[in-house]
Amino acid sequence: MSGPAVRAIKNGRPDIHVTIAAPDKIAPMWKLIPEVDAILPLSEGSLFPVVRQLRQQMPFDVAILFPNSLRVALESWLSEIPRRVGYRGIGGVGS
């Protein structure tokens, strides 16, 4: 479901580098979307190993949160990605 959105973003801004951070089990499917420049498979389990993975890949300018998930919002927030767009949830973590 997020594939068309990624295509539209990249088509609108061909100058950007699109990195998809996705759980290990679904990360390979992103290879089918040519607009994706890099894929970051995320380990499953605790929140903090994912945050560590994201911080190691920095700097990211923007995180676009497709899942309506507090966990994904927390991962991007704790990773200190400066702009987060998507899930607002409890307390408005995303923009």
Biotite code that builds the C-alpha atoms (Angstrom):
import biotite.structure as struc

atoms = struc.array([
    struc.Atom([0.000, 0.000, 0.000], chain_id="A", res_id=1, res_name="MET", atom_name="CA", element="C"),
    struc.Atom([2.907, 2.375, 0.611], chain_id="A", res_id=2, res_name="SER", atom_name="CA", element="C"),
    struc.Atom([4.509, 1.686, -2.780], chain_id="A", res_id=3, res_name="GLY", atom_name="CA", element="C"),
    struc.Atom([2.388, 4.192, -4.736], chain_id="A", res_id=4, res_name="PRO", atom_name="CA", element="C"),
    struc.Atom([3.087, 6.866, -2.107], chain_id="A", res_id=5, res_name="ALA", atom_name="CA", element="C"),
    struc.Atom([6.844, 6.263, -2.359], chain_id="A", res_id=6, res_name="VAL", atom_name="CA", element="C"),
    struc.Atom([6.619, 6.463, -6.159], chain_id="A", res_id=7, res_name="ARG", atom_name="CA", element="C"),
    struc.Atom([4.714, 9.756, -5.962], chain_id="A", res_id=8, res_name="ALA", atom_name="CA", element="C"),
    struc.Atom([7.198, 11.244, -3.496], chain_id="A", res_id=9, res_name="ILE", atom_name="CA", element="C"),
    struc.Atom([10.191, 10.265, -5.625], chain_id="A", res_id=10, res_name="LYS", atom_name="CA", element="C"),
    struc.Atom([8.525, 11.405, -8.858], chain_id="A", res_id=11, res_name="ASN", atom_name="CA", element="C"),
    struc.Atom([7.759, 14.771, -7.257], chain_id="A", res_id=12, res_name="GLY", atom_name="CA", element="C"),
    struc.Atom([11.284, 15.122, -5.853], chain_id="A", res_id=13, res_name="ARG", atom_name="CA", element="C"),
    struc.Atom([13.678, 13.057, -8.003], chain_id="A", res_id=14, res_name="PRO", atom_name="CA", element="C"),
    struc.Atom([16.631, 14.734, -6.242], chain_id="A", res_id=15, res_name="ASP", atom_name="CA", element="C"),
    struc.Atom([15.972, 13.036, -2.887], chain_id="A", res_id=16, res_name="ILE", atom_name="CA", element="C"),
    struc.Atom([17.432, 9.777, -1.614], chain_id="A", res_id=17, res_name="HIS", atom_name="CA", element="C"),
    struc.Atom([14.659, 7.427, -0.444], chain_id="A", res_id=18, res_name="VAL", atom_name="CA", element="C"),
    struc.Atom([15.602, 4.906, 2.239], chain_id="A", res_id=19, res_name="THR", atom_name="CA", element="C"),
    struc.Atom([12.948, 2.465, 3.403], chain_id="A", res_id=20, res_name="ILE", atom_name="CA", element="C"),
    struc.Atom([13.280, 1.142, 6.952], chain_id="A", res_id=21, res_name="ALA", atom_name="CA", element="C"),
    struc.Atom([11.133, -1.978, 7.247], chain_id="A", res_id=22, res_name="ALA", atom_name="CA", element="C"),
    struc.Atom([11.010, -5.145, 9.347], chain_id="A", res_id=23, res_name="PRO", atom_name="CA", element="C"),
    struc.Atom([13.349, -7.921, 8.161], chain_id="A", res_id=24, res_name="ASP", atom_name="CA", element="C"),
    struc.Atom([10.489, -10.103, 6.943], chain_id="A", res_id=25, res_name="LYS", atom_name="CA", element="C"),
    struc.Atom([9.035, -7.506, 4.540], chain_id="A", res_id=26, res_name="ILE", atom_name="CA", element="C"),
    struc.Atom([12.147, -5.504, 3.605], chain_id="A", res_id=27, res_name="ALA", atom_name="CA", element="C"),
    struc.Atom([12.892, -7.624, 0.479], chain_id="A", res_id=28, res_name="PRO", atom_name="CA", element="C"),
    struc.Atom([9.582, -6.651, -1.133], chain_id="A", res_id=29, res_name="MET", atom_name="CA", element="C"),
    struc.Atom([10.831, -3.055, -1.403], chain_id="A", res_id=30, res_name="TRP", atom_name="CA", element="C"),
    struc.Atom([13.370, -4.237, -3.998], chain_id="A", res_id=31, res_name="LYS", atom_name="CA", element="C"),
    struc.Atom([10.405, -4.339, -6.397], chain_id="A", res_id=32, res_name="LEU", atom_name="CA", element="C"),
    struc.Atom([9.974, -0.550, -6.191], chain_id="A", res_id=33, res_name="ILE", atom_name="CA", element="C"),
    struc.Atom([12.626, 1.110, -8.404], chain_id="A", res_id=34, res_name="PRO", atom_name="CA", element="C"),
    struc.Atom([12.127, 4.510, -6.757], chain_id="A", res_id=35, res_name="GLU", atom_name="CA", element="C"),
    struc.Atom([13.634, 3.159, -3.518], chain_id="A", res_id=36, res_name="VAL", atom_name="CA", element="C"),
    struc.Atom([17.336, 3.996, -3.296], chain_id="A", res_id=37, res_name="ASP", atom_name="CA", element="C"),
    struc.Atom([18.189, 1.983, -0.168], chain_id="A", res_id=38, res_name="ALA", atom_name="CA", element="C"),
    struc.Atom([16.522, -0.527, 2.135], chain_id="A", res_id=39, res_name="ILE", atom_name="CA", element="C"),
    struc.Atom([17.269, -0.777, 5.845], chain_id="A", res_id=40, res_name="LEU", atom_name="CA", element="C"),
    struc.Atom([16.010, -4.100, 7.237], chain_id="A", res_id=41, res_name="PRO", atom_name="CA", element="C"),
    struc.Atom([15.097, -3.608, 10.891], chain_id="A", res_id=42, res_name="LEU", atom_name="CA", element="C"),
    struc.Atom([15.547, -6.315, 13.492], chain_id="A", res_id=43, res_name="SER", atom_name="CA", element="C"),
    struc.Atom([12.458, -7.449, 15.307], chain_id="A", res_id=44, res_name="GLU", atom_name="CA", element="C"),
    struc.Atom([12.054, -7.322, 19.035], chain_id="A", res_id=45, res_name="GLY", atom_name="CA", element="C"),
    struc.Atom([12.960, -4.494, 21.368], chain_id="A", res_id=46, res_name="SER", atom_name="CA", element="C"),
    struc.Atom([12.517, -0.849, 20.462], chain_id="A", res_id=47, res_name="LEU", atom_name="CA", element="C"),
    struc.Atom([16.064, 0.195, 21.307], chain_id="A", res_id=48, res_name="PHE", atom_name="CA", element="C"),
    struc.Atom([17.975, -1.999, 18.822], chain_id="A", res_id=49, res_name="PRO", atom_name="CA", element="C"),
    struc.Atom([15.847, -0.445, 16.051], chain_id="A", res_id=50, res_name="VAL", atom_name="CA", element="C"),
    struc.Atom([16.629, 3.048, 17.324], chain_id="A", res_id=51, res_name="VAL", atom_name="CA", element="C"),
    struc.Atom([20.333, 2.117, 17.352], chain_id="A", res_id=52, res_name="ARG", atom_name="CA", element="C"),
    struc.Atom([20.081, 0.886, 13.730], chain_id="A", res_id=53, res_name="GLN", atom_name="CA", element="C"),
    struc.Atom([18.401, 4.108, 12.622], chain_id="A", res_id=54, res_name="LEU", atom_name="CA", element="C"),
    struc.Atom([20.963, 6.277, 14.399], chain_id="A", res_id=55, res_name="ARG", atom_name="CA", element="C"),
    struc.Atom([23.804, 4.372, 12.721], chain_id="A", res_id=56, res_name="GLN", atom_name="CA", element="C"),
    struc.Atom([22.304, 5.184, 9.314], chain_id="A", res_id=57, res_name="GLN", atom_name="CA", element="C"),
    struc.Atom([21.839, 8.892, 10.014], chain_id="A", res_id=58, res_name="MET", atom_name="CA", element="C"),
    struc.Atom([21.510, 11.589, 8.934], chain_id="A", res_id=59, res_name="PRO", atom_name="CA", element="C"),
    struc.Atom([17.916, 11.425, 7.797], chain_id="A", res_id=60, res_name="PHE", atom_name="CA", element="C"),
    struc.Atom([16.154, 14.725, 7.109], chain_id="A", res_id=61, res_name="ASP", atom_name="CA", element="C"),
    struc.Atom([12.588, 13.421, 7.235], chain_id="A", res_id=62, res_name="VAL", atom_name="CA", element="C"),
    struc.Atom([10.806, 10.278, 8.375], chain_id="A", res_id=63, res_name="ALA", atom_name="CA", element="C"),
    struc.Atom([7.521, 9.557, 6.649], chain_id="A", res_id=64, res_name="ILE", atom_name="CA", element="C"),
    struc.Atom([5.590, 7.156, 8.846], chain_id="A", res_id=65, res_name="LEU", atom_name="CA", element="C"),
    struc.Atom([3.260, 4.950, 6.853], chain_id="A", res_id=66, res_name="PHE", atom_name="CA", element="C"),
    struc.Atom([2.041, 2.619, 9.628], chain_id="A", res_id=67, res_name="PRO", atom_name="CA", element="C"),
    struc.Atom([-0.479, 4.042, 12.061], chain_id="A", res_id=68, res_name="ASN", atom_name="CA", element="C"),
    struc.Atom([1.717, 2.860, 14.899], chain_id="A", res_id=69, res_name="SER", atom_name="CA", element="C"),
    struc.Atom([2.891, 4.446, 18.126], chain_id="A", res_id=70, res_name="LEU", atom_name="CA", element="C"),
    struc.Atom([5.957, 2.204, 18.051], chain_id="A", res_id=71, res_name="ARG", atom_name="CA", element="C"),
    struc.Atom([7.067, 3.467, 14.613], chain_id="A", res_id=72, res_name="VAL", atom_name="CA", element="C"),
    struc.Atom([6.497, 7.049, 15.777], chain_id="A", res_id=73, res_name="ALA", atom_name="CA", element="C"),
    struc.Atom([8.607, 6.412, 18.890], chain_id="A", res_id=74, res_name="LEU", atom_name="CA", element="C"),
    struc.Atom([11.380, 4.803, 16.842], chain_id="A", res_id=75, res_name="GLU", atom_name="CA", element="C"),
    struc.Atom([11.690, 7.865, 14.618], chain_id="A", res_id=76, res_name="SER", atom_name="CA", element="C"),
    struc.Atom([11.386, 10.276, 17.549], chain_id="A", res_id=77, res_name="TRP", atom_name="CA", element="C"),
    struc.Atom([13.988, 8.474, 19.687], chain_id="A", res_id=78, res_name="LEU", atom_name="CA", element="C"),
    struc.Atom([16.265, 8.328, 16.631], chain_id="A", res_id=79, res_name="SER", atom_name="CA", element="C"),
    struc.Atom([16.114, 12.136, 16.636], chain_id="A", res_id=80, res_name="GLU", atom_name="CA", element="C"),
    struc.Atom([15.088, 12.409, 12.996], chain_id="A", res_id=81, res_name="ILE", atom_name="CA", element="C"),
    struc.Atom([14.371, 16.146, 12.817], chain_id="A", res_id=82, res_name="PRO", atom_name="CA", element="C"),
    struc.Atom([11.107, 16.038, 10.834], chain_id="A", res_id=83, res_name="ARG", atom_name="CA", element="C"),
    struc.Atom([8.525, 13.298, 11.223], chain_id="A", res_id=84, res_name="ARG", atom_name="CA", element="C"),
    struc.Atom([5.366, 13.180, 9.134], chain_id="A", res_id=85, res_name="VAL", atom_name="CA", element="C"),
    struc.Atom([2.551, 10.719, 9.690], chain_id="A", res_id=86, res_name="GLY", atom_name="CA", element="C"),
    struc.Atom([1.186, 9.146, 12.859], chain_id="A", res_id=87, res_name="TYR", atom_name="CA", element="C"),
    struc.Atom([-0.010, 11.741, 15.353], chain_id="A", res_id=88, res_name="ARG", atom_name="CA", element="C"),
    struc.Atom([-1.496, 9.358, 17.886], chain_id="A", res_id=89, res_name="GLY", atom_name="CA", element="C"),
    struc.Atom([-1.405, 10.122, 21.589], chain_id="A", res_id=90, res_name="ILE", atom_name="CA", element="C"),
    struc.Atom([0.418, 13.373, 22.203], chain_id="A", res_id=91, res_name="GLY", atom_name="CA", element="C"),
    struc.Atom([1.041, 14.120, 18.524], chain_id="A", res_id=92, res_name="GLY", atom_name="CA", element="C"),
    struc.Atom([4.454, 12.444, 18.111], chain_id="A", res_id=93, res_name="VAL", atom_name="CA", element="C"),
    struc.Atom([4.421, 12.932, 14.319], chain_id="A", res_id=94, res_name="GLY", atom_name="CA", element="C"),
    struc.Atom([3.795, 16.161, 12.421], chain_id="A", res_id=95, res_name="SER", atom_name="CA", element="C"),
])
